[in-house]
Amino acid sequence: MARHTKSWNEGNETNRSWRRTERSRNRSDRSRNRSDRSRNRTDRSSNRWERSWNRSERSRNRWERSWKGPERNRSTLTHKIGYALLHPGRIAPYLRRATRDAWLRLRHPDHVGYYRAVMASDTRRDPEAAVGSRSHERWLALGRMQFDYLLGHGLRPEHKMLDIGCGNLRGGWRFIDHLDPGNYYGIDISPDILIAAKKTLTERRLQHKLPHLTLTGDLTLDFLPSDHFDVVHAHSVFSHSPLHVIEECLAHVGRVLTDEGFFDFTFDRTEGAEHQVLREDFYYRAETLLSLARAHGLSARLMDDWEQLPHGQSKIRVRRSPLPDEAPPA
Ligand SMILES: C[S@@+](CC[C@H](N)C(=O)[O-])C[C@H]1O[C@@H](n2cnc3c(N)ncnc32)[C@H](O)[C@@H]1O
C-alpha cells in the first residue's frame, strides 16, 4: 500500500510535472507563433517598403534622365518649371527671349529671316555673346578648340576651307591665319555678324590673307565652284537650324567638296524625343542626321574623338567617298 501510495503519489507528481512541462511548451509555442507572425508582418512590410523604394528609385531615375540625361526634353513644361526653380535668375532673360521670339516669328515666318533678326538683336548687344560665348576667354577657347581639332585632322595651309555660319570669326581668324592667302571662305546669313567678323580680322591684322566673307540667304552653295573645298566646317550652326535647312546643306555640300574633302558639323544631340526651344535651339538624334546625309549619297559618321572634348555638342563628318571604317552609302 505504502508502495502503492508512493507510486500513486509519484504518478500524480509525474502527471503534474508533465502538465507543467506541457503548459510551458504550449506557452513557448504560442510565443514562438506570435513572434513568427510578427516576423512575417515585418517581412511583408519590409518587402512592401523595398517595392516602393524600387518604384521611387525607378521614377527618380526616369526623372533624372528626363531632367539632365541625354534624353531630356527642354521644351516640356515640367523641364521649364524645374529649371526655373533651380535657376531663378534665368527666368527674366528667358521671358525676354520668349517675347522676342513671338514677335520675330510674326514678322519673319521664314527661318533665315527670323534667325537673321535674332543675330541682329544679339550682335547689337555683344558680338561674342551673339555667337554663344559668355566671356572673351570662352570665345578664345571655343575658337581654339575648333582650330586644334581640324589641325589634328590634317588641315594644311594649302587646303581650301569653307566655314558655314562663320559668325565673328571665333574659330575663323585662326583658320585664316593658318591657311594660305585666299583659301578661307566664310559665309553667314547675318550682315551684322559679318561686320563684326571684319572687325576681328582687322584687330588680328590678317588683311593680307584676303579671306572671303560672304552674306548668304540659303545653303544651296550655288555661287561656289564644284570640287573645290578640302574642308567644310559648320560649328554651332545646325544647333540653330530646323531640319529643312540642314537638309538643304547636305543636299548641296557634296558638289563643292573635293573627292577626299570632308564636311564637319556640330549639332545639339538628344537621345530622347527631338525638340526645339523657341525657334533658336534645335535638338536632334544622331541617327536622324546620319540617315539624312546618307540619303543624299554621302558617307557619314559620328566623330568619337570630338565627344572627349569639353563641348556640349556632338560632331558628324560627311564625305562623298567612303570614310575610313565606313561602308559606302547604299
Ligand atoms: C552660334 S554662331 C557660331 C558662329 C561660328 N561658327 C563660331 O563657332 O563662332 C551661329 C552662326 O551661324 C549663323 N547661321 C545660322 N543659320 C545659318 C544658316 N542657315 N546659314 C548660314 N549661317 C547661319 C548665324 O548667323 C551665326 O553667325
The ligand as a Gaussian input file, in Angstrom:
#p B3LYP/6-31G(d) Opt

LIG

0 1
 C       26.452000      80.187000     -82.673000
 S       27.045000      81.112000     -84.035000
 C       28.560000      80.244000     -84.377000
 C       29.500000      81.044000     -85.218000
 C       30.803000      80.363000     -85.588000
 N       30.608000      79.171000     -86.339000
 C       31.588000      80.090000     -84.313000
 O       31.750000      78.938000     -83.948000
 O       31.961000      81.039000     -83.685000
 C       25.984000      80.586000     -85.358000
 C       26.256000      81.362000     -86.627000
 O       25.605000      80.705000     -87.712000
 C       24.933000      81.655000     -88.488000
 N       23.837000      80.930000     -89.143000
 C       22.705000      80.457000     -88.595000
 N       21.964000      79.822000     -89.512000
 C       22.649000      79.899000     -90.667000
 C       22.413000      79.413000     -91.980000
 N       21.297000      78.751000     -92.288000
 N       23.322000      79.659000     -92.937000
 C       24.470000      80.341000     -92.642000
 N       24.742000      80.834000     -91.418000
 C       23.851000      80.596000     -90.430000
 C       24.497000      82.711000     -87.512000
 O       24.230000      83.946000     -88.147000
 C       25.701000      82.775000     -86.593000
 O       26.664000      83.670000     -87.021000

